[in-house]
Amino acid sequence: MDALDQTLRSLGLDSPMKLKSFLDSLPSQQTPTLKNTNGTTAHTKGCAGPFSIDQVLSVLPKKKLTRDDFMVGGLKELKEQADIEASLLPKRVPLVNRRDLLDTIEATREAMSRTTPDHRRVVRVLVQWPQKYSTTSLEDLSRIHVSDLMVRKTHKGNYLLCRTICTPSFDGGIGLLLGIEDPNGNPAYLKISNHPLLFDADDKDSRTIFPVGIVLALREPTYYTNENVKDLPFIKVESPSDIIAADSDASTLDGVSWKSKLTVQSRARTGEAWKAEGLKDFKASRWFSSAVCFTNSIKFGFDIEVSRLNRAEVYLRLGWNNSALHDAQVALESGRLSDELKRKANVRKIKALYAMGRYQEISQMASTLENDKIFAEWVTRANQRIEEQNTGNYDWLKLHMESKKGLYYSPDIADFTGPVEVKTNAKGLRGTFVTRDVRAGELLMFHKPAFSISTSETTKANDLGFDWINLPALRRTNDRDLHRLFLKAMQRVWDDRHLYDTLRTLYGGETAEEPKAYPAPFVVSPPLEHSTRPIVDIDIEYLHGVTMFNAFGVQDGHALYVAPSLMNHSCMPNARREFIGTAIVIRTIQDLKKGEEVTVSYIDAQVSYDERRFRLMNSWRFNCSCGVCEADDEDGYEARESRRALSKKMDDLEERIDMTYDPVTAQRLAAEAKKTIDNMKRTYHEEHAKKAEGCKYELAKPLRLLADALGVAGRLTSDKTLIKQSIEAKMQSLEVLGLKITDKTLTGALPKGKIPSPVDTSRVPQFYDEMEVETVLEISRFFKELGDKKRAKRWFKVAAWMESVYSGGGIEILKVRQAPSLGLLGLSDLY
Ligand SMILES: C[S@@+](CC[C@H](N)C(=O)[O-])C[C@H]1O[C@@H](n2cnc3c(N)ncnc32)[C@H](O)[C@@H]1O
């Protein structure tokens, strides 16, 4: 660490904050460079900010990086501080002054309301060490009072009964800040973090959810002192499932009398008024508080069926499908619905089942539904989904075309999982394996996200900037979108025990508990008893970890997928991920034998070894030991450094080659490129190709540039030799990405009749960005220009084969995805 500190300092990354801002600018989720069907590059976070990865790499120590190297940005200090805190004995502190507390909360609200979107509040979400959340039911806990609280203590076996004494404020320090009192009238601060209403709710929602006077039971509360203001102790609730809002008739309130006088501020006092408030919130897209209002109108017994149906609709918006289904079902079973309401209830029931992927149940409902166009449409859709689930057949062309229409496209598909299973590999690492021999291009998975967020989706007033620190996982990030994804996870598990159990099977970081066995047995969740109370006890630390280690960057957003998260990384992967809107497609890019592990690349593996290991350790805390990494490692640091310098030199040539229209300059640049490439080749040791199965990724781009320069010179002078040299360089650029070319001939007669492909079709090049298929198309074009139509056709077929391995489609998809190149290259007579 000292060596790292020193070297970074010499670069100007002299303060932890500067380095932190650099580290934060790196991708913290799986963001490979992806070419979307519309030709744009899917969300890839480069190194924004003042430092380039080159700068940092050039000063990183030559040793392999370890987790400790990433305890920067104050993380180490925070961890030390937390450890000291944890080692100190709990102590009693004076009670807080009620007037001071009310003033402080009011001042916080004031300060918060002054911030504008341009001046984002920085919210520090700090998961403390050690993490707490309660799993004991209220009935098994005994009541304590504020005067019993001791700081630095989690009050195991106890709950604190309290009520709020002022409206909550969003708090720059944590999330939500409330003032509470116990029945004796003793006040305390209550801080609530990680609450799903932080996702898209604002002050108005928070006042509905935590109105003044609402009685709360806080399970096994923890009392802290404030880091900065030592005499300001507060109860901190990390997991909102620890808060139980007590109904006024709850048994917890038996015999409770409140010493202080408090006017309970309720938005409404009658069922009718609650329903009206619910509708108002619904119209304003305030789903959470709208749900609370309808719950209250149901409790008051007002227009119960309609209130239930309204709540079902709100629950659908919140993704609380279990509870939406339950509400619709209960309303239907009441026998009191008019025909129109019955129709509405059935539509909501179908929508809930559909959102949960329970297509079979919709299909089974068909006979019970009256003849109605809408029902018929839903049943048809459900039957299509069942067909997809069973066969893995999709209309790929339609999907690719639709995904071009706009950002954040969510395809209407059923998830498909192909011939794979989850097992532990020989190194003891859990991963995904094929259950039979598969061919390159086979579909392994096509999945919608379990949940996702759109980056451009605007939040309401509570648009938090933040510094997200998870001490147990030793991770720190200021990626607000990742935090929003996490809050979305909170929102989704609120009502879905099966999703929660499933997320607990995913990897949550080294310091989190072991993941549970995958897959989690299916359980039907009970419905929410109250909208403010989740049906599961939420392990916040685990959910943080799952989000941090498994989130994917997708076009215009972030997403979390379940089965696709169980694949390990390799820099020479045998499968590839692609996104169609928010859905993920995983296909093999090589033939695989039954029992082989499926690997994907988490990063753009064409970058240098040192950059790869930096990114993998920074984001996922592991060192890759694939063949390419081993071979690159054995080349030695000096060789890799000179390779990196040479490849930079080639980058500098790129613009000049692109801008060249005269043959003499083009030939000169080609000679320069060739010399640099020869020098680069010398940086690989003899055994490299064997270990890395021919892969020398960093040579791919330089070889393409050389081919471009030769191609320009050849075409401008009609020099066939130069064109052939260009074809050779293009072929080599594919070979260093793993393609095996079996026929490299440039001239001569080809045998008559059906001739085999000039490439080994058990494996496509390792990566698919704009260039691989295009390079093959260019080879085809050059053969055509040389008058060799047979070879041109043959290589065109290679391009079509490659594209179908990558995308699962035939020539029609090639035409969509390679439209720009096909147009430019004039190859239309070949297909
Ligand atoms: C998205 S998970 C992959 C599945 C994971 N192995 C599991 O059991 O859930 C990512 C984590 O898997 C581990 N991992 C993935 N690829 C690895 C590799 N090539 N070598 C070592 N660990 C790897 C790392 O701990 C990483 O943070």
Ligand as a Chemical Component Dictionary entry (heavy atoms), coordinates in Angstrom:
data_LIG
# 
_chem_comp.id                   LIG 
_chem_comp.type                 NON-POLYMER 
_chem_comp.pdbx_formal_charge   0 
_chem_comp.three_letter_code    LIG 
# 
loop_
_chem_comp_atom.comp_id 
_chem_comp_atom.atom_id 
_chem_comp_atom.alt_atom_id 
_chem_comp_atom.type_symbol 
_chem_comp_atom.charge 
_chem_comp_atom.model_Cartn_x 
_chem_comp_atom.model_Cartn_y 
_chem_comp_atom.model_Cartn_z 
_chem_comp_atom.pdbx_ordinal 
LIG C1  C1  C 0  -21.113 -12.106 -10.791 1  
LIG S1  S1  S 1  -20.320 -13.163 -9.633  2  
LIG C2  C2  C 0  -20.035 -14.630 -10.560 3  
LIG C3  C3  C 0  -20.589 -15.876 -9.938  4  
LIG C4  C4  C 0  -19.999 -16.248 -8.609  5  
LIG N1  N1  N 0  -18.842 -17.127 -8.756  6  
LIG C5  C5  C 0  -21.048 -16.888 -7.709  7  
LIG O1  O1  O 0  -20.778 -17.888 -7.061  8  
LIG O2  O2  O -1 -22.149 -16.318 -7.631  9  
LIG C6  C6  C 0  -18.798 -12.336 -9.596  10 
LIG C7  C7  C 0  -17.831 -12.852 -8.579  11 
LIG O3  O3  O 0  -17.410 -14.163 -8.924  12 
LIG C8  C8  C 0  -16.012 -14.321 -8.683  13 
LIG N2  N2  N 0  -15.345 -14.575 -9.978  14 
LIG C9  C9  C 0  -15.860 -14.415 -11.211 15 
LIG N3  N3  N 0  -14.989 -14.788 -12.168 16 
LIG C10 C10 C 0  -13.869 -15.199 -11.521 17 
LIG C11 C11 C 0  -12.614 -15.702 -11.955 18 
LIG N4  N4  N 0  -12.323 -15.837 -13.242 19 
LIG N5  N5  N 0  -11.709 -16.010 -11.010 20 
LIG C12 C12 C 0  -11.982 -15.861 -9.699  21 
LIG N6  N6  N 0  -13.155 -15.393 -9.222  22 
LIG C13 C13 C 0  -14.093 -15.071 -10.123 23 
LIG C14 C14 C 0  -15.539 -13.030 -8.075  24 
LIG O4  O4  O 0  -15.611 -13.167 -6.682  25 
LIG C15 C15 C 0  -16.579 -12.030 -8.539  26 
LIG O5  O5  O 0  -16.692 -10.924 -7.688  27 
# 
loop_
_chem_comp_bond.comp_id 
_chem_comp_bond.atom_id_1 
_chem_comp_bond.atom_id_2 
_chem_comp_bond.value_order 
_chem_comp_bond.pdbx_ordinal 
LIG C1  S1  SING 1  
LIG S1  C2  SING 2  
LIG S1  C6  SING 3  
LIG C2  C3  SING 4  
LIG C3  C4  SING 5  
LIG C4  N1  SING 6  
LIG C4  C5  SING 7  
LIG C5  O1  DOUB 8  
LIG C5  O2  SING 9  
LIG C6  C7  SING 10 
LIG C7  O3  SING 11 
LIG C7  C15 SING 12 
LIG O3  C8  SING 13 
LIG C8  N2  SING 14 
LIG C8  C14 SING 15 
LIG N2  C9  SING 16 
LIG N2  C13 SING 17 
LIG C9  N3  DOUB 18 
LIG N3  C10 SING 19 
LIG C10 C11 SING 20 
LIG C10 C13 DOUB 21 
LIG C11 N4  SING 22 
LIG C11 N5  DOUB 23 
LIG N5  C12 SING 24 
LIG C12 N6  DOUB 25 
LIG N6  C13 SING 26 
LIG C14 O4  SING 27 
LIG C14 C15 SING 28 
LIG C15 O5  SING 29 
# 
